[in-house]
């Protein structure tokens, strides 16, 4: 089992390295100059040169990439020359020195995501700490809604196989999987937040915390969670419904279900006590993957609804070429996705030795 876990961790690290490499070099070929965008319209050549030197933009691309990997790595190399980009004396982060090789020091540290280019040098970790909880709340609400309604609709669909309730649920679930989230977000925001606003009292845009109109403070606004959670939960809801329906239909053919019916148990007791537990296995697998992907898929939903989460922060950073924020957010999402999937793989390997082989 230990070998299996180490192998999965090695694969995850290689995947993260690939993500960093692709995003970094893709950012380099995009049009635009981050130094000019930071300074605005009143920049001078001297100011641009100073900004480029400060952030390492004047270095060759491969050197910039090496510096960035050095910042991200928990085990990194630093010089003792004061003022150097990789010097420990410039106060970028706290590190514990291990040993010296010439004028270089090998240190161990927490991965450093650098500072935002646009938000007055605000640390990327602080930006992520402010926005990630909102995304997590949105994803949790969406997956909970998808699980509760999906299980209910899946049971109804399986019990009424090939009848009109089953056919209606199948049509709705197919539409749910087919319609893109950004299109659903636009429709829901317009219809429920604008056309039916006087009945629903829901806003087209809004985040979990809103500033009072009279400037009296920040208040928690749970109703702003309703529309984005529904939109984000539509696709996993459709998947859960289809998976549970098909799984229940297979379980209904098993001998122990026929035995339970022969004992005189009613349909509700058969489903609740015998069929549902065994039919939930593929649903649990799907939910774990969907919850991880929601953290990445919430980008368009958050931006359309004005939800101040990590997805909206990524879009804003893309518009201003704020590479540290983009890279930090993408790495956090990728890491969470890999950790959840690795945890599921380890659980499978623990339950089934054939998976380890």
Residue, then its C-alpha position, 0 to 999 in steps of 0.5 A: x500500500x505504501x508503494x501504491x501511495x508513493x506512486x500516486x504522489x509521484x504522478x500527482x507531482x509530475x502533473x502539477x509540474x506539467x500544469x505549471x509549465x503549460x500555464x507559465x509558457x502560455x502566459x509568455x506568448x500572450x500579447x501585452x506587457x504586464x509591466x505597462x499594465x501595472x503602471x497604467x497610462x503615465x509610465x516612463x521607460x525608466x519606470x518600466x525598466x525598474x518594474x521589469x527588474x523588480x519582477x524579473x521580466x528582464x531575464x530570459x524566459x527559461x531563467x524566469x521559469x527557473x526562478x518561479x520553480x525555485x519559489x514554488x519548490x519546498x526545497x530550493x536554492x538561494x544565493x547570499x548576494x544581497x539584492x539578488x532576486x533569489x536572496x534570502x535577505x530580500x524578505x520574500x519569505x521565511x525559510x529554514x537553511x539546511x546546508x551551504x554549497x559555495x555561496x548558495x544555501x539549500x533551504x526548506x520552506x512553504x511554497x511561495x506564490x509571489x505577489x499580485x502584479x495589480x493589487x499593490x503587491x498583495x500576496x497571492x496566498x492572501x488573495x486565495x485565502x479570501x476567495x477560496x472559501x466562497x468557491x468552496x461554499x458554492x461548490x458544496x451547496x451545488x453538490x449537496x443539491x445535486x446529490x439530494x435531488x439526484x437520488x430522489x429523481x433517480x429512485x423515481x425514474x427507476x421505479x417508474x421505468x419506461x413510464x411517463x415520469x421516467x421519460x420526463x426525468x430522462x429528457x430533463x437530465x439529458x438537457x442538464x448534461x448538454x447545456x453549458x453552465x455559462x449559458x444556464x447561468x445567463x438564463x437563470x440570472x435573467x429569468x429569476x433575477x430580472x423577469x421574476x425579481x418581484x416574486x423571487x426577490x433574487x438578484x442577478x449578481x451578488x456574492x456571499x458577503x455584501x456591503x450595506x447600502x448605508x455603509x454600516x458594514x458587511x452582511x451575510x446574504x445567503x439568498x445570493x447563493x441560490x441561483x449560482x448553486x442551482x446552475x452549478x449543480x445542474x450537470x452533476x444532478x443530471x449525472x447522479x440521476x442517470x447513474x442511480x437509475x441505471x444502478x438501481x435497475x441492475x440491483x433490482x435484478x439481483x437474487x436478494x432483492x427478489x428474496x426481500x420481495x418474496x418475504x412480503x416487504x413493500x417497495x419502499x422498504x426494499x429500496x431503502x433497506x436493500x437496494x439503495x445502499x448497493x446502488x450508491x457505489x457509482x454515485x459516490x465515485x461520481x460525486x467525489x470527482x464532480x466536487x473536485x471539478x466544480x472548483x475549476x468549473x465555477x469560473x464562468x458561473x462565478x463571473x456571471x453572477x458576480x460571486x467573489x470566488x476563486x473563479x472570478x479572481x482568475x478571470x480578473x487576473x487574466x484580463x490584467x495579465x496578473x500571472x502570480x494570481x493565475x498561477x497560484x489559483x490554478x495550482x490550488x485548484x489542480x492540487x485539490x483536484x489531484x488530492x481528492x482523486x488520489x484519496x479516492x484511488x487509495x480508498x479503492x486500493x484499500x477496499x480492493x487489492x486487485x486495484x493495487x496490482 
